[in-house]
Amino acid sequence: YSRTLPPQYTREEHEMRVSAAEKEFRSGAYGPAFDNALNRLRKECLGVWQGGRQLCDARSVTGRPCVFRVHPLPQSGAVTEGLAAASGLLRINDKILS
């Protein structure tokens, strides 16, 4: 799962990597602890992704994916930091600069 991981990646990339890790695990694992070990593998992969590598899954009006880590999105017209991608503001290390 963690070979050549990008700094951040989408849910689609995460699911693809988990699937590949499961396939590799299934090819050589067997025995009474198989299900527990497979569940542990899934949880560890999820922990790596959610531990700072998770990209936002939102799409812009033009269909392009958001390029920032997971962040709050605006709700009912409220202006939040999630609007930085569309506002022309610059974000460096999760700090918004104007």
N, CA, C and O atoms as a DFTB+ gen file, in Angstrom:
392 C
 N C O
     1  1       0.829      -1.201       0.000
     2  2       0.000       0.000       0.000
     3  2       0.863       1.250       0.000
     4  3       0.588       2.194      -0.741
     5  1       1.878       1.266       0.803
     6  2       2.613       2.516       1.004
     7  2       3.792       2.729       0.057
     8  3       4.486       3.739       0.170
     9  1       4.031       1.823      -0.857
    10  2       5.111       2.037      -1.825
    11  2       4.769       3.201      -2.739
    12  3       3.670       3.269      -3.291
    13  1       5.688       4.088      -2.891
    14  2       5.572       5.259      -3.770
    15  2       4.284       6.055      -3.528
    16  3       3.629       6.487      -4.477
    17  1       3.929       6.244      -2.266
    18  2       2.743       7.035      -1.949
    19  2       3.000       8.513      -2.231
    20  3       4.051       9.040      -1.866
    21  1       2.050       9.180      -2.877
    22  2       2.167      10.634      -3.011
    23  2       1.872      11.287      -1.659
    24  3       1.308      10.632      -0.782
    25  1       2.234      12.546      -1.467
    26  2       1.981      13.217      -0.191
    27  2       0.495      13.228       0.190
    28  3       0.148      13.024       1.353
    29  1      -0.364      13.463      -0.780
    30  2      -1.811      13.392      -0.593
    31  2      -2.425      12.733      -1.815
    32  3      -1.900      12.834      -2.924
    33  1      -3.553      12.050      -1.593
    34  2      -4.207      11.376      -2.703
    35  2      -5.702      11.219      -2.436
    36  3      -6.164      11.325      -1.300
    37  1      -6.442      10.965      -3.510
    38  2      -7.905      10.916      -3.464
    39  2      -8.417       9.594      -2.909
    40  3      -7.669       8.630      -2.746
    41  1      -9.705       9.579      -2.628
    42  2     -10.367       8.353      -2.174
    43  2     -10.218       7.260      -3.228
    44  3      -9.997       6.097      -2.893
    45  1     -10.339       7.630      -4.491
    46  2     -10.205       6.656      -5.582
    47  2      -8.828       5.986      -5.554
    48  3      -8.718       4.767      -5.682
    49  1      -7.784       6.799      -5.385
    50  2      -6.420       6.264      -5.305
    51  2      -6.267       5.376      -4.064
    52  3      -5.641       4.318      -4.123
    53  1      -6.843       5.818      -2.945
    54  2      -6.786       5.034      -1.701
    55  2      -7.438       3.669      -1.906
    56  3      -6.856       2.643      -1.553
    57  1      -8.637       3.654      -2.471
    58  2      -9.356       2.394      -2.674
    59  2      -8.610       1.469      -3.634
    60  3      -8.606       0.252      -3.451
    61  1      -7.982       2.048      -4.653
    62  2      -7.208       1.251      -5.596
    63  2      -6.006       0.609      -4.890
    64  3      -5.699      -0.562      -5.116
    65  1      -5.342       1.372      -4.049
    66  2      -4.181       0.853      -3.323
    67  2      -4.582      -0.195      -2.287
    68  3      -3.871      -1.182      -2.098
    69  1      -5.715       0.011      -1.616
    70  2      -6.202      -0.981      -0.650
    71  2      -6.529      -2.278      -1.379
    72  3      -6.206      -3.364      -0.898
    73  1      -7.165      -2.162      -2.530
    74  2      -7.505      -3.337      -3.319
    75  2      -6.251      -4.110      -3.730
    76  3      -6.231      -5.339      -3.667
    77  1      -5.208      -3.395      -4.149
    78  2      -3.951      -4.045      -4.536
    79  2      -3.290      -4.709      -3.327
    80  3      -2.748      -5.809      -3.439
    81  1      -3.337      -4.043      -2.174
    82  2      -2.755      -4.618      -0.952
    83  2      -3.519      -5.877      -0.541
    84  3      -2.914      -6.870      -0.139
    85  1      -4.857      -5.831      -0.643
    86  2      -5.670      -7.006      -0.316
    87  2      -5.361      -8.167      -1.259
    88  3      -5.270      -9.316      -0.827
    89  1      -5.203      -7.868      -2.531
    90  2      -4.899      -8.911      -3.516
    91  2      -3.566      -9.579      -3.174
    92  3      -3.453     -10.804      -3.202
    93  1      -2.572      -8.774      -2.855
    94  2      -1.259      -9.302      -2.484
    95  2      -1.354     -10.125      -1.201
    96  3      -0.749     -11.192      -1.097
    97  1      -2.110      -9.628      -0.232
    98  2      -2.290     -10.341       1.035
    99  2      -2.974     -11.690       0.804
   100  3      -2.543     -12.712       1.338
   101  1      -4.041     -11.682       0.004
   102  2      -4.798     -12.915      -0.261
   103  2      -3.958     -13.962      -0.995
   104  3      -4.199     -15.162      -0.860
   105  1      -2.972     -13.504      -1.771
   106  2      -2.167     -14.454      -2.545
   107  2      -1.241     -15.299      -1.666
   108  3      -0.777     -16.354      -2.096
   109  1      -0.968     -14.840      -0.431
   110  2      -0.042     -15.604       0.383
   111  2      -0.505     -15.910       1.788
   112  3       0.166     -16.642       2.516
   113  1      -1.635     -15.365       2.182
   114  2      -2.102     -15.558       3.557
   115  2      -3.183     -16.624       3.617
   116  3      -3.989     -16.770       2.699
   117  1      -3.181     -17.362       4.716
   118  2      -4.211     -18.373       4.950
   119  2      -4.228     -18.685       6.439
   120  3      -3.323     -18.285       7.171
   121  1      -5.240     -19.387       6.881
   122  2      -5.298     -19.822       8.265
   123  2      -6.442     -19.195       9.035
   124  3      -7.219     -18.412       8.488
   125  1      -6.541     -19.546      10.317
   126  2      -7.673     -19.095      11.129
   127  2      -7.674     -17.590      11.413
   128  3      -8.729     -17.028      11.708
   129  1      -6.522     -16.929      11.333
   130  2      -6.456     -15.494      11.606
   131  2      -6.585     -14.651      10.339
   132  3      -6.388     -13.436      10.378
   133  1      -6.915     -15.288       9.221
   134  2      -6.973     -14.589       7.934
   135  2      -7.894     -13.373       7.975
   136  3      -7.481     -12.271       7.612
   137  1      -9.139     -13.564       8.416
   138  2     -10.110     -12.462       8.417
   139  2      -9.681     -11.322       9.333
   140  3      -9.815     -10.153       8.974
   141  1      -9.164     -11.658      10.518
   142  2      -8.700     -10.614      11.437
   143  2      -7.531      -9.836      10.849
   144  3      -7.474      -8.611      10.959
   145  1      -6.613     -10.540      10.233
   146  2      -5.450      -9.881       9.637
   147  2      -5.855      -9.012       8.448
   148  3      -5.299      -7.930       8.259
   149  1      -6.814      -9.471       7.648
   150  2      -7.292      -8.678       6.516
   151  2      -7.965      -7.397       7.005
   152  3      -7.758      -6.327       6.434
   153  1      -8.765      -7.507       8.057
   154  2      -9.407      -6.320       8.636
   155  2      -8.367      -5.355       9.195
   156  3      -8.509      -4.140       9.058
   157  1      -7.323      -5.889       9.824
   158  2      -6.259      -5.048      10.360
   159  2      -5.527      -4.323       9.237
   160  3      -5.179      -3.149       9.371
   161  1      -5.291      -5.030       8.118
   162  2      -4.656      -4.411       6.953
   163  2      -5.496      -3.241       6.452
   164  3      -4.968      -2.161       6.187
   165  1      -6.786      -3.454       6.323
   166  2      -7.686      -2.383       5.857
   167  2      -7.647      -1.183       6.796
   168  3      -7.590      -0.039       6.344
   169  1      -7.679      -1.443       8.111
   170  2      -7.658      -0.346       9.094
   171  2      -6.334       0.412       9.043
   172  3      -6.320       1.637       9.168
   173  1      -5.233      -0.294       8.863
   174  2      -3.930       0.373       8.784
   175  2      -3.833       1.242       7.531
   176  3      -3.306       2.354       7.582
   177  1      -4.336       0.740       6.420
   178  2      -4.334       1.532       5.186
   179  2      -5.193       2.789       5.363
   180  3      -4.795       3.880       4.954
   181  1      -6.356       2.632       5.965
   182  2      -7.237       3.773       6.209
   183  2      -6.570       4.771       7.144
   184  3      -6.687       5.981       6.947
   185  1      -5.869       4.271       8.162
   186  2      -5.171       5.149       9.091
   187  2      -4.083       5.969       8.419
   188  3      -3.910       7.148       8.727
   189  1      -3.345       5.348       7.496
   190  2      -2.307       6.071       6.752
   191  2      -2.954       7.178       5.924
   192  3      -2.475       8.312       5.912
   193  1      -4.035       6.847       5.239
   194  2      -4.706       7.822       4.365
   195  2      -5.298       8.969       5.174
   196  3      -5.124      10.136       4.825
   197  1      -5.993       8.637       6.249
   198  2      -6.637       9.676       7.051
   199  2      -5.653      10.409       7.957
   200  3      -6.007      11.422       8.560
   201  1      -4.450       9.919       8.058
   202  2      -3.440      10.545       8.904
   203  2      -2.692      11.672       8.218
   204  3      -1.508      11.868       8.494
   205  1      -3.332      12.413       7.344
   206  2      -2.707      13.565       6.707
   207  2      -2.507      13.442       5.219
   208  3      -1.977      14.361       4.595
   209  1      -2.914      12.333       4.627
   210  2      -2.720      12.150       3.180
   211  2      -4.026      12.243       2.388
   212  3      -4.014      12.097       1.165
   213  1      -5.123      12.479       3.050
   214  2      -6.436      12.466       2.404
   215  2      -6.711      13.776       1.686
   216  3      -6.703      14.846       2.294
   217  1      -6.954      13.679       0.382
   218  2      -7.349      14.849      -0.404
   219  2      -8.854      15.041      -0.334
   220  3      -9.603      14.092      -0.101
   221  1      -9.284      16.268      -0.535
   222  2     -10.706      16.597      -0.611
   223  2     -11.310      15.903      -1.830
   224  3     -10.683      15.855      -2.888
   225  1     -12.512      15.371      -1.690
   226  2     -13.181      14.686      -2.797
   227  2     -14.096      15.606      -3.609
   228  3     -14.748      15.158      -4.552
   229  1     -14.145      16.884      -3.245
   230  2     -15.036      17.819      -3.939
   231  2     -14.567      18.070      -5.368
   232  3     -13.378      17.973      -5.675
   233  1     -15.511      18.391      -6.223
   234  2     -15.223      18.739      -7.621
   235  2     -15.682      20.168      -7.866
   236  3     -16.675      20.616      -7.292
   237  1     -14.965      20.871      -8.708
   238  2     -15.345      22.244      -9.051
   239  2     -16.509      22.217     -10.041
   240  3     -16.941      21.155     -10.488
   241  1     -16.994      23.381     -10.364
   242  2     -18.089      23.506     -11.330
   243  2     -17.662      22.951     -12.685
   244  3     -18.495      22.449     -13.440
   245  1     -16.385      23.036     -12.993
   246  2     -15.878      22.544     -14.277
   247  2     -15.524      21.061     -14.227
   248  3     -15.091      20.492     -15.229
   249  1     -15.709      20.419     -13.042
   250  2     -15.460      18.994     -12.928
   251  2     -14.064      18.617     -12.483
   252  3     -13.733      17.434     -12.391
   253  1     -13.237      19.623     -12.204
   254  2     -11.873      19.336     -11.763
   255  2     -11.865      19.004     -10.270
   256  3     -12.611      19.604      -9.497
   257  1     -11.026      18.052      -9.864
   258  2     -10.962      17.696      -8.439
   259  2     -10.254      18.781      -7.630
   260  3      -9.372      19.471      -8.140
   261  1     -10.643      18.921      -6.381
   262  2      -9.977      19.840      -5.460
   263  2      -8.556      19.322      -5.242
   264  3      -8.337      18.112      -5.203
   265  1      -7.598      20.224      -5.102
   266  2      -6.201      19.830      -4.948
   267  2      -5.698      20.000      -3.516
   268  3      -4.500      19.875      -3.261
   269  1      -6.602      20.285      -2.585
   270  2      -6.222      20.491      -1.191
   271  2      -6.580      19.288      -0.348
   272  3      -7.433      18.480      -0.715
   273  1      -5.901      19.180       0.811
   274  2      -6.263      18.130       1.754
   275  2      -7.705      18.326       2.170
   276  3      -8.276      19.403       1.997
   277  1      -8.291      17.267       2.723
   278  2      -9.684      17.324       3.136
   279  2      -9.887      18.550       4.028
   280  3      -9.081      18.821       4.918
   281  1     -10.977      19.288       3.778
   282  2     -11.259      20.534       4.491
   283  2     -12.760      20.736       4.566
   284  3     -13.501      20.098       3.819
   285  1     -13.225      21.603       5.446
   286  2     -14.664      21.865       5.518
   287  2     -15.140      22.565       4.242
   288  3     -14.435      23.402       3.679
   289  1     -16.324      22.213       3.809
   290  2     -16.926      22.855       2.648
   291  2     -17.987      23.837       3.115
   292  3     -18.555      23.656       4.192
   293  1     -18.270      24.877       2.330
   294  2     -19.283      25.854       2.742
   295  2     -20.666      25.214       2.832
   296  3     -21.034      24.363       2.022
   297  1     -21.415      25.647       3.832
   298  2     -22.780      25.154       4.000
   299  2     -23.717      26.340       4.070
   300  3     -23.448      27.303       4.789
   301  1     -24.776      26.286       3.359
   302  2     -25.824      27.312       3.313
   303  2     -25.266      28.730       3.193
   304  3     -25.661      29.624       3.942
   305  1     -24.358      28.927       2.260
   306  2     -23.856      30.259       1.959
   307  2     -22.783      30.769       2.907
   308  3     -22.307      31.890       2.724
   309  1     -22.384      30.006       3.903
   310  2     -21.351      30.460       4.830
   311  2     -19.996      30.431       4.135
   312  3     -19.699      29.507       3.378
   313  1     -19.190      31.431       4.393
   314  2     -17.852      31.474       3.816
   315  2     -16.909      30.765       4.775
   316  3     -16.777      31.154       5.936
   317  1     -16.255      29.721       4.279
   318  2     -15.312      28.980       5.115
   319  2     -13.998      28.833       4.386
   320  3     -13.859      29.253       3.238
   321  1     -13.048      28.243       5.050
   322  2     -11.733      28.052       4.454
   323  2     -11.807      27.144       3.231
   324  3     -10.888      27.164       2.411
   325  1     -12.862      26.352       3.077
   326  2     -13.012      25.476       1.937
   327  2     -13.150      26.220       0.625
   328  3     -13.018      25.630      -0.447
   329  1     -13.416      27.519       0.708
   330  2     -13.568      28.314      -0.505
   331  2     -12.231      28.802      -1.061
   332  3     -12.188      29.417      -2.126
   333  1     -11.163      28.533      -0.355
   334  2      -9.855      29.051      -0.782
   335  2      -9.491      28.606      -2.181
   336  3      -8.868      29.365      -2.923
   337  1      -9.865      27.392      -2.562
   338  2      -9.506      26.876      -3.882
   339  2     -10.124      27.706      -4.998
   340  3      -9.526      27.852      -6.064
   341  1     -11.310      28.249      -4.768
   342  2     -12.010      28.990      -5.808
   343  2     -11.850      30.499      -5.665
   344  3     -12.313      31.243      -6.529
   345  1     -11.209      30.970      -4.600
   346  2     -11.192      32.400      -4.323
   347  2      -9.974      33.123      -4.876
   348  3      -9.926      34.352      -4.860
   349  1      -8.990      32.378      -5.365
   350  2      -7.768      33.008      -5.817
   351  2      -6.760      33.192      -4.705
   352  3      -5.677      33.728      -4.941
   353  1      -7.088      32.758      -3.485
   354  2      -6.140      32.830      -2.382
   355  2      -5.118      31.723      -2.524
   356  3      -5.396      30.694      -3.141
   357  1      -3.963      31.919      -1.971
   358  2      -2.889      30.940      -2.028
   359  2      -2.810      30.203      -0.702
   360  3      -2.826      30.824       0.361
   361  1      -2.726      28.893      -0.760
   362  2      -2.619      28.095       0.456
   363  2      -1.249      27.419       0.460
   364  3      -0.888      26.717      -0.484
   365  1      -0.496      27.642       1.534
   366  2       0.801      27.005       1.710
   367  2       0.808      26.360       3.075
   368  3       0.603      27.025       4.090
   369  1       1.051      25.033       3.096
   370  2       1.057      24.281       4.353
   371  2      -0.183      24.552       5.192
   372  3      -0.086      24.780       6.398
   373  1      -1.334      24.528       4.560
   374  2      -2.628      24.724       5.201
   375  2      -2.813      26.115       5.809
   376  3      -3.657      26.296       6.687
   377  1      -2.034      27.097       5.351
   378  2      -2.242      28.472       5.769
   379  2      -2.669      29.253       4.540
   380  3      -2.050      29.143       3.482
   381  1      -3.727      30.041       4.680
   382  2      -4.247      30.803       3.546
   383  2      -3.590      32.170       3.514
   384  3      -3.613      32.915       4.494
   385  1      -3.004      32.483       2.370
   386  2      -2.369      33.787       2.160
   387  2      -3.118      34.531       1.083
   388  3      -3.592      33.921       0.124
   389  1      -3.234      35.829       1.220
   390  2      -3.940      36.592       0.176
   391  2      -2.968      37.253      -0.762
   392  3      -3.382      37.934      -1.700
